[in-house]
Amino acid sequence: MVPPAISVLVTAHHRAEFLRAAVDSVLGQEFPRARYEVIVVKNFDHPEIDRYLSDRRVLNCRTDAGSLGAKLEVGLQVASGPVVAFLEDDDLFMPNRLALLERAFEDPEMGYFHNAVQVLGPDGRPGPSRFHEECLTPAMLPARDRSPRSVRAFLRVGPSFNLSSTALRREALDPARPYLSRTNLTCDNLLCYAALVAPFRLENSGDRLTGYRLHASASWSPTGPEAFWSAEAAKWKAVVDGFELISEMARRHPIERFAACDLRLRRAMYALATDSATAPFPPRDLLNLIACRLFRGEGISVGLASAGLLLRAFAPPVERRLYGQYIRRQTQALGIG
């Protein structure tokens, strides 16, 4: 039997409502079914979905693993393809994604492929188009070029945004494997940095090949100002933990300075999201956060605007109220608030 060219890992955590649509988007690819395998890793049983997966030759892995990274590790242990693509249960693949992946990875130096997203509403219909537009810019980082200037230019297009927009050669995953099972919210960042550590080419195609669904059960959805900021603090703490692992992985590598910068940036964002930020944000930390943004080549305006940085720094209670109102208006406009 000819092994598959691509393994697609679909993950789900305590959520079944979108899973079938995600799997359907993979099975409906404009790509021969014999050329790829589909592996679903989830932490729940669901008789109807389990029967559906079995009938369509989808490998169904039930696990009690809690973190997203641990689920990915379960899937990687049974995957047999030389290229691995990832899909979270609330996202979708566009019909031509796997065909384009196979073409991209025909180059033996290709290690990491990333694409832009099409935002979808809860019903799967196209939503706002102005979302992470930096990913629409094609970019490529050669296999043997890890100079600060080249890496900074590549990171500027957001090549780590959204796990469902990434695919890697198995060997490019190797640097991440010791850390993957301990990672949850930063799996996409970890895999991008792993490819930067590995001697492979990285590419951001700029094409919208993934559907990114916004919905009420998404991790960022607020249920009120206090609940929102509590969730924000927990989120940024998990992000900081993840970037500490990334910094450890990148140690003594030319990209170490970028990982360290990203860790400082996330620590500052965590400080902004915690109760300690109800006092004026320390000027030293404020300048450090802006400097990190500038180092990544994101511009002074981005550094100043991060999470309502100036308002948060000098008028936290006002900023919290205004930002909470903004989030509610956005979610209501999308029909998910």
DRENDREN-729717 format. One line per 5 residues: number of its first residue (from 1); for each residue x, y, z of N, C-alpha, C, O. Coordinates in steps of 0.1 Angstrom, whole numbers, plus 2048, in hexadecimal, padded with zeros to 3 digits. Example, Ala and Ser with C-alpha at 12.3 -4.5 7.8 and 13.67 -1.06 7.14 Angstrom:
DRENDREN-729717
1 = 884 7C7 84E 87B 7D3 84E 884 7DF 84E 88E 7DF 855; 880 7EA 847 889 7F5 847 881 800 84F 886 80B 850
//
This chain:
DRENDREN-729717
1 = 808 7F4 800 800 800 800 809 80C 800 812 80E 808; 806 816 7F7 80E 822 7F6 80A 82B 802 7FE 82E 804; 814 830 809 812 839 815 80C 846 810 80F 84A 805; 804 84D 818 7FF 85A 815 80A 864 813 814 864 81A; 807 86E 80B 811 879 809 80F 883 815 818 88A 818
6 = 803 884 81A 7FF 88E 824 7F7 888 82F 7EE 880 82C; 7FA 88B 83B 7F1 887 847 7EB 894 84C 7F1 89E 84E; 7DE 893 84D 7D6 89E 852 7D1 89B 861 7CA 891 863; 7D6 8A3 86A 7D2 8A1 878 7C7 8AB 87C 7C9 8B7 87C; 7BB 8A6 880 7B0 8AE 884 7AE 8AC 893 7AD 8A1 897
11 = 7AE 8B7 89A 7AD 8B6 8A9 7A0 8BC 8AE 79B 8C6 8A8; 79A 8B6 8B8 78E 8BC 8BE 78E 8BA 8CD 793 8AF 8D2; 78A 8C4 8D5 78A 8C3 8E3 77C 8C7 8E9 778 8D2 8E8; 775 8BD 8EE 768 8BF 8F4 75E 8C7 8EB 756 8CF 8F0; 75F 8C5 8DE 757 8CC 8D5 755 8C4 8C8 75E 8C0 8C1
16 = 748 8C1 8C6 745 8B8 8BA 73D 8C0 8AF 73D 8BB 8A4; 738 8CC 8B2 72F 8D3 8A9 735 8D6 89B 72E 8D6 891; 742 8D8 89A 748 8DC 88E 751 8D1 888 756 8D2 87D; 753 8C6 88F 75D 8BC 88B 759 8B6 87E 762 8B4 875; 74D 8B2 87B 74A 8AC 86F 74C 8B5 863 751 8B0 859
21 = 749 8C2 864 74C 8CB 859 75B 8CC 857 75F 8CD 84B; 763 8CC 861 771 8CC 85F 776 8C0 858 77E 8C1 84E; 772 8B4 85C 776 8A8 855 771 8A8 846 778 8A4 83D; 764 8AC 844 75F 8AD 837 768 8B6 82E 76A 8B3 822; 76D 8C1 833 775 8CA 82B 782 8C3 827 788 8C6 81D
26 = 787 8B9 82F 793 8B2 82C 790 8A7 821 797 8A5 818; 785 8A0 824 781 895 81B 77C 89A 80D 77C 893 803; 778 8A7 80C 774 8AD 800 77F 8B4 7F8 77C 8BC 7EF; 78B 8B0 7FA 796 8B7 7F3 797 8B3 7E5 793 8A8 7E1; 79C 8BC 7DD 79F 8BA 7CF 7AC 8B3 7CE 7B6 8B8 7C8
31 = 7AD 8A7 7D4 7BA 8A0 7D5 7B7 891 7D7 7AD 88F 7DF; 7BD 888 7D1 7BA 87A 7D2 7BA 875 7E1 7C3 877 7E8; 7AF 86F 7E4 7AD 86A 7F2 7B8 860 7F6 7BC 860 802; 7BD 859 7ED 7C8 84F 7F0 7D5 856 7F4 7DE 850 7F9; 7D6 863 7F1 7E3 86A 7F3 7E3 871 801 7EE 876 804
36 = 7D9 870 809 7DA 876 816 7D1 86D 820 7C8 866 81C; 7D5 86E 82C 7CE 868 837 7C8 873 841 7CE 87D 842; 7BD 86F 847 7B7 879 850 7B7 872 85E 7B2 867 85F; 7BB 879 868 7BC 874 876 7B5 87E 87F 7B9 88A 87F; 7AB 87A 886 7A4 882 88F 7A8 87F 89D 7A7 873 8A1
41 = 7AC 889 8A5 7B0 886 8B3 7A7 88F 8BC 7A6 89B 8BB; 79F 888 8C4 795 88F 8CD 795 889 8DA 799 87E 8DC; 78F 891 8E4 78F 88C 8F2 781 888 8F6 77D 889 902; 778 884 8EC 76A 880 8F0 766 876 8E6 76B 874 8DB; 75B 86E 8EA 755 865 8E2 748 86B 8DD 741 873 8E4
46 = 744 868 8D0 738 86D 8CA 734 862 8C0 739 862 8B5; 72A 85A 8C4 726 84F 8BB 724 853 8AD 728 84C 8A3; 71C 85D 8AA 719 861 89C 726 865 895 728 860 88A; 72E 86E 89B 73A 872 894 744 866 893 74B 865 888; 745 85E 89D 74E 852 89C 74A 849 891 753 844 88A
51 = 73D 847 88F 739 83F 884 73C 845 876 740 83F 86D; 73A 852 876 73D 85A 86A 74C 859 866 74F 857 85A; 754 85A 870 763 859 86D 767 84B 868 76F 84A 85F; 761 841 86F 764 833 86B 760 830 85D 767 82A 855; 754 835 859 74F 832 84C 757 839 841 757 834 835
56 = 75F 843 844 767 84B 83A 776 848 83C 77E 850 837; 779 83E 842 788 83A 844 790 845 84A 79B 847 846; 78A 84B 854 791 855 85C 796 84F 869 78D 849 870; 7A3 84F 86C 7A8 84A 878 7A3 852 884 7A5 85E 884; 79C 84C 88E 796 853 899 79E 850 8A6 79D 845 8AB
61 = 7A5 859 8AB 7AD 857 8B7 7A7 85E 8C3 7A6 86B 8C3; 7A2 856 8CC 79D 85C 8D9 7A8 85D 8E3 7AF 853 8E5; 7A9 869 8E9 7B4 86B 8F3 7AF 873 8FE 7A6 87B 8FD; 7B5 872 90A 7B2 87A 915 7BC 886 916 7BC 88E 920; 7C5 887 90D 7CE 892 90D 7C7 89F 90D 7BE 8A2 906
66 = 7CC 8A8 916 7C5 8B5 918 7C9 8C0 90F 7C0 8C7 90A; 7D6 8C1 90C 7DB 8CD 904 7DA 8C9 8F5 7D9 8BE 8F1; 7D9 8D4 8ED 7D9 8D2 8DF 7E6 8CC 8DA 7E5 8C3 8D2; 7F1 8D0 8E0 7FE 8C9 8DC 7FE 8BB 8DF 804 8B3 8D7; 7F9 8B7 8EA 7F8 8A8 8ED 7F0 8A0 8E3 7F3 895 8E0
71 = 7E5 8A6 8DF 7DD 8A0 8D5 7E4 89F 8C7 7E4 895 8C1; 7EC 8A9 8C4 7F4 8A9 8B8 7FE 89E 8B9 801 897 8AF; 804 89C 8C4 80E 892 8C6 808 884 8C4 80E 87B 8BF; 7FB 882 8C9 7F4 875 8C7 7F3 873 8B8 7F5 868 8B4; 7EE 87D 8B1 7ED 87B 8A3 7F9 879 89B 7FA 871 892
76 = 804 87F 89F 811 87E 898 816 86F 89A 81D 86A 892; 813 869 8A6 818 85C 8A8 812 851 89F 818 847 89C; 806 854 899 800 84B 890 800 84F 882 7FD 848 879; 804 85C 87F 804 861 872 810 85B 86A 81A 858 86F; 80E 859 85D 818 852 855 81D 85B 849 826 857 842
81 = 817 866 847 81A 86F 83B 827 877 83E 82A 87A 84A; 82F 87A 834 83B 882 836 838 890 838 841 898 83D; 82C 895 835 827 8A3 837 81B 8A2 840 812 89A 83E; 81A 8AB 84A 80F 8AB 853 808 8B8 853 80F 8C3 854; 7FB 8B8 850 7F3 8C4 850 7EA 8C4 85C 7E6 8B9 860
86 = 7E6 8CF 862 7DF 8CF 86E 7D1 8D7 86C 7D1 8E0 864; 7C7 8D2 873 7BA 8D9 872 7B3 8D8 880 7B1 8CD 885; 7B0 8E3 886 7A8 8E3 892 799 8E2 88E 795 8E5 883; 791 8DC 897 784 8D8 893 77A 8E3 88F 771 8E0 887; 77D 8EF 893 774 8FA 88F 778 901 882 772 90B 87E
91 = 783 8FD 87C 788 902 86F 785 8F9 864 780 8EE 865; 788 8FE 857 785 8F6 84B 791 8F7 842 798 902 842; 793 8ED 839 79C 8EE 82E 795 8F3 822 78A 8EE 81F; 79B 8FC 81A 795 8FE 80D 798 8F2 804 7A2 8EB 806; 790 8F0 7F9 791 8E4 7F2 79E 8E1 7EB 7A2 8D5 7E8
96 = 7A6 8EB 7E8 7B3 8E9 7E1 7BF 8E9 7EA 7CB 8E9 7E6; 7BD 8E9 7F8 7C9 8EB 800 7D3 8DF 800 7DF 8E1 7FE; 7CE 8D3 800 7D7 8C8 800 7DF 8C6 7F3 7EB 8C3 7F3; 7D8 8C9 7E8 7DF 8C9 7DB 7EA 8D3 7DB 7F5 8D0 7D5; 7E8 8DF 7E0 7F3 8E9 7E0 7FE 8E5 7EA 809 8E8 7E8
101 = 7FA 8DE 7F5 804 8DA 7FE 80D 8D0 7F8 81A 8D1 7F9; 808 8C6 7F1 810 8BC 7EA 81A 8C3 7E1 826 8BF 7E0; 815 8CC 7D9 81D 8D3 7CF 828 8DB 7D7 834 8DB 7D2; 825 8E1 7E2 82F 8E9 7E9 83A 8E0 7EF 846 8E3 7EE; 836 8D4 7F4 840 8CC 7FB 847 8C2 7F1 84F 8BA 7F5
106 = 845 8C4 7E4 84D 8BD 7DA 85C 8C2 7DB 865 8BB 7D7; 85D 8CE 7DF 86B 8D4 7E2 870 8CD 7EF 86A 8CF 7F9; 87B 8C6 7EE 880 8BF 7FA 885 8C8 805 886 8C4 810; 887 8D5 801 88B 8DF 80C 880 8E5 813 881 8EC 81D; 873 8E3 80E 868 8E9 814 865 8E2 821 863 8D6 822
111 = 864 8E9 82C 861 8E4 839 855 8E9 840 84F 8E2 848; 850 8F5 83C 845 8FB 843 83D 903 839 843 90B 832; 830 900 839 827 908 830 81C 90E 838 816 908 841; 819 91B 835 80F 922 83C 806 92A 832 80B 92E 828; 7F9 92B 835 7F1 933 82C 7E8 93C 834 7E6 93B 840
116 = 7E1 945 82D 7D8 94F 833 7CA 948 835 7C8 93C 831; 7C1 94F 83C 7B4 949 83F 7A9 951 839 7AA 95D 836; 79E 94A 837 791 950 834 789 950 841 785 945 845; 785 95B 846 77D 95B 852 76F 956 84F 769 95A 845; 76A 94E 858 75C 948 857 754 94C 863 759 94D 86E
121 = 747 94D 861 73E 94F 86C 73B 942 872 73F 937 86D; 732 941 87D 72F 935 883 728 92B 87A 729 91F 87C; 721 930 86F 71B 927 866 724 922 85A 71F 91B 851; 730 926 85B 73A 922 850 73A 92C 844 742 929 83B; 732 936 844 732 940 839 73D 94A 83B 741 94D 846
126 = 742 94F 830 74D 959 831 749 965 83A 73E 96A 839; 753 969 842 751 974 84B 75A 980 847 75D 981 83B; 75E 988 851 766 994 84E 773 990 846 779 986 849; 777 998 83D 783 995 835 78F 99B 83B 79A 996 838; 78E 9A6 842 79A 9AC 848 79D 9A6 855 799 9AA 860
131 = 7A5 99B 854 7A9 993 860 7B6 98D 85D 7B8 985 854; 7C0 991 865 7CE 98C 864 7D2 98D 855 7D7 984 84F; 7D1 999 850 7D4 99C 842 7E3 99B 83F 7E7 999 833; 7EB 99B 849 7FA 99A 847 7FD 98C 840 806 98B 839; 7F4 982 843 7F7 975 83E 7F4 974 82F 7F8 96A 829
136 = 7EE 97E 829 7EB 97E 81B 7F8 981 813 7F7 980 806; 803 985 819 80F 989 812 818 97C 811 81C 977 81A; 81A 978 804 823 96C 802 831 96F 807 836 97A 806; 837 965 80D 845 967 812 84B 959 813 845 94F 814; 859 959 812 860 94D 812 86D 94F 81A 874 959 818
141 = 871 946 822 87E 946 829 886 93A 824 882 92F 827; 891 93C 81D 899 931 818 89E 928 823 8A0 92C 82F; 8A2 91C 820 8A5 912 829 8B2 915 831 8B3 912 83D; 8BB 91C 82B 8C8 91F 831 8CA 92D 835 8D5 932 837; 8BF 934 836 8BF 943 83A 8B7 945 846 8AB 944 847
146 = 8BF 947 851 8B8 94B 85E 8BE 958 863 8BF 95A 86F; 8C2 961 85A 8C7 96E 85D 8BC 976 864 8B0 974 860; 8BF 97F 86E 8B4 986 874 8AB 98E 86B 89F 98F 86D; 8B1 994 860 8A9 99C 857 89F 993 850 894 997 84E; 8A3 987 84B 89A 97E 844 890 978 84D 884 978 849
151 = 894 974 859 88A 96F 862 87F 979 866 874 976 867; 884 985 869 87B 990 86D 871 993 861 865 994 864; 876 993 855 86D 995 84A 862 98A 848 857 98D 845; 867 97E 84B 85D 973 84A 853 973 855 847 971 852; 857 975 861 84E 976 86D 844 981 86B 839 980 871
156 = 847 98B 864 83E 997 862 831 993 85C 827 99A 85D; 831 988 854 825 984 84D 81C 97B 855 812 976 84F; 81F 979 861 817 971 86A 816 962 866 80B 95C 866; 822 95B 864 822 94E 85F 81E 943 86A 81E 937 867; 81C 947 876 819 93E 881 80A 93F 885 806 937 88E
161 = 803 947 87E 7F5 949 883 7EC 93D 87E 7EB 93A 872; 7E5 937 888 7DB 92D 885 7E1 91F 881 7E7 91D 876; 7E0 916 88A 7E6 908 888 7E0 902 87B 7E7 8FB 874; 7D3 905 878 7CC 8FF 86D 7D2 904 860 7CE 8FF 855; 7DA 90E 860 7E0 913 854 7EE 90F 852 7F5 914 849
166 = 7F3 905 85A 801 900 859 802 8F2 854 7F9 8EA 856; 80D 8EF 84E 811 8E1 84B 820 8E0 84B 827 8EA 847; 825 8D5 850 833 8D3 851 838 8C6 84C 831 8BC 84C; 844 8C6 848 84B 8B9 845 84E 8B2 852 851 8B9 85C; 84E 8A5 853 850 89F 860 85D 8A3 867 85D 8A5 873
171 = 867 8A3 85F 874 8A7 865 875 8B5 86B 87C 8B8 874; 86D 8BE 865 86C 8CC 86A 865 8CC 878 867 8D6 87F; 85D 8C2 87B 856 8C1 888 860 8BD 893 85D 8BF 89F; 86B 8B7 890 873 8B0 89A 877 8B9 8A5 876 8B5 8B1; 87B 8C6 8A3 87F 8CE 8AE 874 8D1 8B8 876 8D3 8C4
176 = 867 8D0 8B3 85C 8D3 8BC 857 8C7 8C4 850 8C9 8CE; 85B 8BB 8C0 855 8AF 8C6 857 8AE 8D5 84E 8AA 8DC; 863 8B2 8DB 864 8B1 8E9 85B 8BB 8F1 859 8B9 8FD; 856 8C5 8EB 84E 8CF 8F1 83F 8CF 8EE 837 8D5 8F4; 83C 8C7 8E4 82E 8C8 8DE 824 8C4 8E8 819 8CB 8E9
181 = 825 8B9 8EF 81B 8B5 8F8 818 8BE 904 80E 8BD 90B; 822 8C7 907 820 8D1 911 81B 8DF 90C 81A 8E8 914; 817 8DF 900 813 8EB 8F9 804 8EB 8F7 7FE 8E1 8F3; 7FD 8F6 8F9 7EF 8F7 8F6 7EB 902 8EC 7E8 900 8E1; 7EC 90E 8F1 7E7 91A 8E9 7F2 91E 8DE 7EE 926 8D6
186 = 7FE 919 8DF 809 91E 8D7 80E 914 8CD 81A 914 8C9; 806 90A 8CA 80B 8FF 8C1 80F 905 8B3 819 901 8AE; 807 90E 8AE 80B 914 8A1 818 91B 8A2 820 91A 899; 81B 923 8AD 827 92A 8AE 833 920 8B0 83E 921 8AA; 831 915 8B8 83B 90B 8BA 83F 905 8AD 84B 903 8AA
191 = 835 901 8A4 839 8FA 898 840 904 88E 849 8FF 887; 83C 910 88E 843 91A 885 851 91B 88A 85B 91B 882; 854 91D 897 861 91E 89C 869 911 89A 875 912 897; 863 906 89B 86A 8F9 898 86F 8F9 88A 87A 8F4 888; 867 8FD 881 86B 8FE 873 877 908 871 87F 906 868
196 = 877 913 879 881 91C 878 88E 916 87D 899 919 878; 88D 90E 887 899 907 88D 89E 8FD 883 8AA 8FB 882; 895 8F6 87D 899 8EB 873 89F 8F1 866 89B 8FD 863; 8A7 8EA 85F 8AD 8EF 853 8A4 8EE 846 8A8 8E7 83D; 898 8F4 847 88F 8F3 83C 88A 901 837 88C 90B 83E
201 = 884 901 82C 87E 90D 826 870 90F 82C 869 905 82E; 86C 91B 82F 85F 91F 834 858 928 82A 85F 930 824; 84B 926 828 844 92E 81F 836 932 824 82F 92A 82B; 833 93E 822 825 943 824 81F 946 817 824 94F 810; 815 93E 813 810 93F 805 808 94C 802 807 950 7F7
206 = 801 951 80C 7F8 95D 80A 7EB 959 805 7E2 962 804; 7E8 94C 802 7DB 948 7FD 7D2 945 809 7D6 940 813; 7C5 947 807 7BB 944 812 7B7 935 810 7AD 932 809; 7BE 92C 816 7BC 91E 815 7B5 917 821 7B3 90B 821; 7B3 91F 82B 7AD 91A 837 7A1 923 83B 7A2 92F 83B
211 = 796 91D 83F 78B 924 845 78C 925 854 78E 91B 85B; 78C 931 859 78E 934 867 781 939 86D 77C 944 86B; 77A 930 875 76D 932 87A 76D 93A 887 774 937 891; 765 945 887 762 94D 893 755 949 899 74B 948 892; 754 945 8A6 748 940 8AB 748 942 8BA 753 945 8C0
216 = 73D 940 8C1 73B 943 8CF 743 93A 8D8 746 93D 8E3; 747 92E 8D3 74E 925 8DC 75D 926 8DA 765 91E 8DF; 762 930 8D2 770 933 8D0 776 937 8DD 76F 93D 8E6; 783 935 8DF 789 938 8EC 789 946 8EF 78A 94A 8FB; 788 94F 8E6 789 95E 8E9 77B 964 8EB 77B 96F 8EF
221 = 771 95C 8EA 763 962 8EB 760 967 8F9 762 95F 902; 75C 973 8FB 75A 978 909 74C 975 90E 742 973 906; 74A 974 91B 73D 973 921 73A 97E 92A 730 97E 932; 742 989 92A 741 994 932 74F 99A 935 758 992 934; 750 9A6 93A 75D 9AC 93B 766 9A5 945 772 9A2 942
226 = 761 9A1 951 76A 99A 95A 76E 98D 955 779 989 957; 764 985 950 767 978 94A 771 979 93F 77A 971 93D; 76F 984 937 779 986 92C 787 988 930 790 981 92B; 789 991 93A 797 993 93F 79C 988 946 7A9 986 946; 794 980 94D 799 974 954 79E 96A 949 7A8 964 94B
231 = 796 968 93F 79A 95F 934 7A6 964 92D 7AF 95C 929; 7A7 972 92B 7B3 977 925 7C0 974 92D 7CA 970 927; 7BF 976 93A 7CA 973 943 7CF 964 942 7DA 961 941; 7C5 95B 942 7C8 94D 941 7CE 94A 934 7D7 942 933; 7C8 950 929 7CE 94E 91C 7DC 952 91B 7E5 94A 916
236 = 7DF 95E 91F 7ED 963 91E 7F7 95C 926 802 95A 923; 7F2 956 932 7FB 94E 93A 7FF 941 933 80A 93D 933; 7F5 93B 92C 7F8 92F 924 801 932 918 80A 92A 915; 7FF 93E 912 807 942 907 816 945 90C 81F 940 905; 817 94B 918 825 94D 91D 82B 93F 920 837 93E 91C
241 = 824 936 925 82A 929 928 82E 922 91B 839 91C 91A; 826 924 910 82A 91E 903 836 925 8FD 83F 91E 8F8; 838 932 8FF 843 939 8F9 850 936 901 85B 937 8FC; 84E 932 90E 85A 92E 915 860 921 90F 86C 91F 90F; 857 918 90B 85B 90C 905 862 90F 8F7 86C 909 8F4
246 = 85C 918 8F0 861 91C 8E3 86F 922 8E5 879 91F 8DD; 871 92A 8EF 87E 930 8F1 888 926 8F5 894 926 8F1; 884 91C 8FD 88D 911 900 891 909 8F3 89D 905 8F2; 887 906 8EB 88A 8FF 8DE 894 907 8D5 89D 901 8CF; 893 914 8D5 89B 91C 8CC 8A8 920 8D2 8B0 927 8CB
251 = 8AB 91C 8DE 8B8 920 8E5 8C4 91C 8DD 8C5 911 8D7; 8CD 925 8DC 8DA 923 8D5 8D8 921 8C5 8E0 91B 8BF; 8CD 926 8C0 8CB 926 8B2 8CA 935 8AD 8C6 93D 8B6; 8CD 938 8A1 8CC 946 89C 8BF 94D 89E 8BE 959 89F; 8B4 945 89F 8A7 94B 8A1 8A4 94D 8B0 899 952 8B4
256 = 8AD 94A 8B9 8AB 94B 8C7 8A6 959 8CB 89E 95B 8D4; 8AC 964 8C5 8A8 971 8C9 89A 974 8C6 893 97C 8CD; 894 96E 8BB 886 970 8B8 87D 96A 8C2 873 96F 8C6; 881 95D 8C6 879 956 8D0 879 95E 8DD 86F 95F 8E4; 885 963 8E1 885 96A 8ED 87D 977 8ED 877 97B 8F7
261 = 87D 97E 8E1 875 98A 8E0 866 986 8E0 85F 98E 8E7; 862 97C 8DA 854 978 8DA 850 974 8E9 845 977 8ED; 859 96E 8F0 856 96B 8FE 854 977 906 84A 978 90E; 85D 981 905 85B 98E 90C 84E 995 908 847 99A 911; 84B 994 8FC 83E 99A 8F7 832 994 8FD 829 99B 902
266 = 832 987 8FE 827 980 904 826 982 913 81B 983 919; 832 983 91A 832 986 928 82C 994 92B 824 996 934; 82F 99D 922 829 9AB 923 81A 9AA 921 812 9B1 928; 815 9A3 917 807 9A1 915 800 99B 921 7F4 99E 924; 806 991 927 801 98A 932 7FF 995 93E 7F5 995 945
271 = 809 99D 940 809 9A7 94A 7FD 9B1 948 7F6 9B5 951; 7FB 9B4 93B 7F0 9BD 937 7E2 9B7 93A 7D9 9BE 93D; 7E1 9AA 939 7D4 9A3 93B 7D1 99F 949 7C6 99C 94C; 7DB 9A0 952 7D8 99C 960 7D3 9A8 968 7D3 9B3 964; 7CF 9A4 975 7CA 9AF 97E 7D5 9B9 981 7D2 9C5 984
276 = 7E1 9B5 980 7EC 9BF 983 7EC 9CA 979 7F2 9D5 97C; 7E6 9C8 96E 7E5 9D3 964 7DB 9DE 967 7DA 9E7 95F; 7D4 9DC 972 7CA 9E7 976 7D2 9F3 97B 7CC 9FE 97B; 7DE 9F1 97E 7E7 9FD 981 7EE A01 974 7EF 9F9 96B; 7F3 A0D 973 7FA A11 967 805 A07 963 80C A03 96C
281 = 805 A04 957 80F 9FA 952 81D A00 953 81F A0C 94F; 827 9F9 959 834 9FF 95B 83A A04 94E 83A 9FC 944; 83F A10 94E 845 A16 941 850 A0D 93B 851 A0B 92F; 858 A06 944 862 9FE 93F 85C 9F2 937 861 9EF 92C; 852 9EC 93C 84B 9E1 935 845 9E6 928 844 9DF 91E
286 = 83F 9F2 929 839 9F8 91D 843 9F9 912 840 9F5 907; 84E 9FF 915 859 A01 90B 85E 9F4 906 861 9F2 8FA; 85F 9EA 90F 864 9DC 90B 85A 9D6 901 85F 9D0 8F7; 84D 9D8 904 843 9D2 8FA 844 9D9 8ED 844 9D2 8E2; 846 9E6 8EC 847 9ED 8E0 854 9E9 8D9 854 9E7 8CD
291 = 85F 9E7 8E0 86B 9E3 8DA 86A 9D5 8D4 870 9D3 8C9; 863 9CC 8DB 862 9BF 8D5 85A 9BF 8C8 85E 9B8 8BE; 850 9C7 8C7 848 9C9 8BB 851 9CE 8B0 851 9CA 8A4; 859 9D8 8B3 862 9DE 8A9 86D 9D4 8A5 870 9D4 899; 872 9CC 8AE 87C 9C2 8AA 877 9B8 8A0 87E 9B4 897
296 = 86A 9B5 8A2 863 9AC 899 860 9B2 88B 85A 9AC 882; 862 9BF 88A 85F 9C6 87E 851 9CA 87C 84C 9CB 871; 849 9CA 887 83B 9CC 886 837 9DB 886 82B 9DE 884; 840 9E4 889 83D 9F2 888 839 9F8 896 833 9F1 89E; 83B A05 897 838 A0C 8A4 829 A0C 8A6 825 A0B 8B1
301 = 821 A0E 89B 813 A0F 89D 80D A02 8A3 804 A02 8AB; 812 9F6 89F 80E 9E9 8A4 812 9E8 8B3 80A 9E4 8BB; 81E 9EC 8B6 823 9EC 8C3 81A 9F4 8CD 817 9F0 8D8; 817 A00 8C8 80F A09 8D1 800 A04 8D2 7FA A06 8DC; 7FB 9FD 8C7 7ED 9FA 8C7 7EA 9EC 8CD 7DE 9E9 8CF
306 = 7F4 9E4 8D1 7F2 9D7 8D6 7E9 9D7 8E2 7EC 9DD 8EC; 7DD 9D0 8E0 7D4 9CE 8EB 7D0 9DC 8F2 7CE 9DC 8FE; 7CF 9E6 8EA 7CB 9F3 8EF 7D6 9F8 8F9 7D3 9FD 904; 7E3 9F6 8F5 7EE 9F8 8FE 7EE A05 905 7F0 A05 912; 7ED A10 8FE 7EE A1D 905 7E2 A1F 90F 7E5 A23 91B
311 = 7D6 A1B 90B 7CB A1C 915 7CD A13 920 7CA A17 92C; 7D2 A07 91E 7D4 9FD 929 7DE A02 932 7DE A00 93E; 7E9 A09 92C 7F4 A0D 935 7F0 A18 93E 7F4 A19 949; 7E8 A22 939 7E5 A2E 940 7D7 A2F 946 7D5 A37 94F; 7CE A27 940 7C0 A28 945 7B9 A1A 945 7B0 A18 93D
316 = 7BF A11 94C 7BA A03 94B 7AB A01 94C 7A5 9FA 944; 7A5 A06 956 796 A04 958 78E A08 94C 785 A02 947; 792 A14 946 78B A1A 93B 78D A10 92F 784 A0D 927; 79A A0C 92D 79D A04 922 795 9F6 922 790 9F2 918; 795 9F1 92E 78E 9E4 930 77F 9E5 92C 779 9DD 925
321 = 779 9F0 930 76B 9F2 92D 769 9F4 91E 760 9EE 918; 771 9FD 918 770 9FF 909 773 9F3 901 76C 9F0 8F7; 77D 9EB 905 781 9DF 8FD 776 9D5 8FF 773 9CE 8F5; 770 9D3 90B 765 9CA 90D 759 9CD 904 753 9C4 8FE; 756 9DA 903 74B 9DF 8FA 74E 9DC 8EC 745 9D8 8E4
326 = 75B 9DE 8E8 75F 9DB 8DA 75D 9CC 8D7 758 9C9 8CC; 762 9C4 8E0 761 9B5 8DD 752 9B1 8DC 74F 9A9 8D3; 74A 9B6 8E5 73C 9B3 8E4 735 9B7 8D7 72D 9B0 8D1; 739 9C3 8D2 733 9C8 8C6 738 9BF 8BA 730 9BC 8B1; 744 9BB 8BA 74A 9B3 8B0 743 9A5 8B0 73F 9A0 8A5
331 = 741 99F 8BB 73B 992 8BC 72D 992 8B8 727 989 8B2; 726 99D 8BC 718 99E 8B9 716 9A0 8AA 70D 99B 8A4; 71F 9A8 8A4 71F 9AA 895 720 99D 88D 71B 99B 883; 728 994 893 72A 987 88D 720 97D 890 720 972 88B; 717 981 899 70C 978 89D 710 96D 8A7 70A 962 8A8
336 = 71B 970 8AE 720 965 8B7 721 96B 8C6 725 964 8CF; 71C 977 8C8 71C 97C 8D5 710 97A 8DD 70F 97E 8E9
//
